[in-house]
Amino acid sequence: MTIGIDPFIFRDPIVLSWHGFFTFVGVGLAIYLIDRWSSKEEIDSDVIYSVALWVIIGGILGARLVHVIDRWDYYQDNLSHIYQVWRGGIAIYGALIFGTLSGLSNIFIRKYLGFVYAGQKQIWLKNLVGEKIAKG
């Protein structure tokens, strides 16, 4: 099957793929919806954005880390390529695992425990919505 669509939206001055664009849209929409719906549970928006920041950072680092571990046979001979994310290579399950762990770490370190109890179902639902939108 041949799809006649370029996988990149543009390449100059930065490279932006359709996958990256829709991942950005999905994550942004998920954060917006979680913030909007968590106001019913009286959770402060600052808490939502603080946790979201840690989830995103942990997710990006975890996605790259798992990819590098998975393809270690290549990266052991090309160590300088480990940091060259623009060459490609992330693993979605690394993003989910490490994003969740970093978000939960932030919640427990800052004692946002009300966030966990009030929003447990909503958070997982919104993550699924964001992931589905990102996948197109």
C-alpha positions in Angstrom: 0.0 0.0 0.0 1.4 3.4 -1.0 0.3 6.6 0.7 1.0 9.7 -1.3 1.4 12.0 1.7 4.8 13.3 2.8 5.3 12.2 6.4 6.7 15.6 7.2 4.7 18.8 7.4 7.9 20.9 6.8 11.6 20.4 7.1 13.0 23.9 7.4 13.9 25.6 9.7 12.9 22.6 11.9 11.6 19.2 11.0 7.9 18.6 12.0 6.3 15.3 11.1 2.5 14.7 11.1 3.1 12.2 13.9 4.7 14.9 16.0 2.1 17.4 15.2 -0.8 15.1 16.1 1.0 14.0 19.3 1.3 17.7 20.3 -2.4 18.3 19.5 -3.5 15.2 21.5 -1.4 16.0 24.5 -2.5 19.6 24.5 -6.1 18.6 24.2 -5.8 16.1 27.0 -4.2 18.7 29.3 -6.9 21.2 28.4 -9.7 18.7 29.1 -8.2 17.4 32.4 -7.8 21.0 33.6 -11.4 21.8 32.6 -12.9 18.7 34.1 -10.8 18.8 37.2 -12.2 22.2 38.2 -15.4 20.2 39.1 -13.2 18.4 41.7 -11.8 21.7 42.9 -8.3 20.9 41.8 -6.2 24.0 41.1 -5.0 24.5 37.5 -1.5 25.1 38.7 -1.4 21.5 40.0 -2.6 20.2 36.6 0.0 22.1 34.7 2.8 21.2 37.1 2.0 17.5 36.9 1.5 17.7 33.1 5.0 19.3 32.7 6.6 16.4 34.5 4.6 13.8 32.6 5.7 15.4 29.3 9.4 15.6 30.3 9.4 12.1 31.7 7.5 10.8 28.6 10.0 12.3 26.2 13.0 11.1 28.0 11.5 7.7 28.7 10.5 7.3 25.0 14.0 8.0 23.9 15.6 5.8 26.7 13.5 2.8 25.8 14.3 3.2 22.1 18.0 3.4 22.8 17.9 0.3 25.0 15.8 -1.6 22.4 18.3 -0.7 19.7 21.5 -0.9 21.8 23.3 -3.0 19.2 23.3 0.1 17.0 23.9 2.8 19.7 26.8 1.1 21.4 28.9 1.8 18.3 27.3 5.2 17.7 27.1 6.8 21.2 26.9 10.3 19.8 23.6 9.4 18.1 21.9 8.7 21.4 21.2 12.5 21.9 20.3 13.1 18.3 16.6 12.8 18.6 16.0 14.5 15.3 17.4 11.4 13.6 14.3 9.6 14.9 13.6 7.0 17.4 11.1 6.9 20.3 9.1 4.2 21.9 5.5 4.9 22.9 5.6 2.4 25.7 8.6 4.2 27.2 6.7 7.5 27.1 3.7 5.9 28.8 5.7 4.2 31.5 8.2 7.0 32.3 5.6 9.7 31.9 3.3 8.0 34.4 6.1 7.4 36.8 7.4 11.0 36.6 3.9 12.4 37.0 3.1 10.2 40.0 6.5 11.1 41.5 5.6 14.8 41.2 2.2 14.2 42.8 3.6 12.4 45.8 6.7 14.6 46.3 4.5 17.8 46.2 1.7 16.0 48.2 -1.0 16.5 45.6 -2.8 13.4 46.8 -6.2 14.9 46.3 -5.3 15.0 42.6 -4.8 11.2 42.6 -8.1 10.3 44.3 -10.3 12.9 42.5 -9.0 12.5 39.0 -7.9 8.9 38.7 -10.5 7.8 36.2 -10.5 11.1 34.3 -6.7 11.1 33.9 -6.5 7.6 32.4 -9.5 8.4 30.1 -7.9 11.7 28.9 -4.6 9.9 28.3 -6.3 7.4 26.1 -8.2 10.2 24.2 -4.9 12.1 23.7 -3.1 9.0 22.5 -6.0 8.2 20.0 -5.9 11.7 18.6 -2.1 11.6 18.3 -2.3 8.4 16.3 -4.8 10.0 13.9 
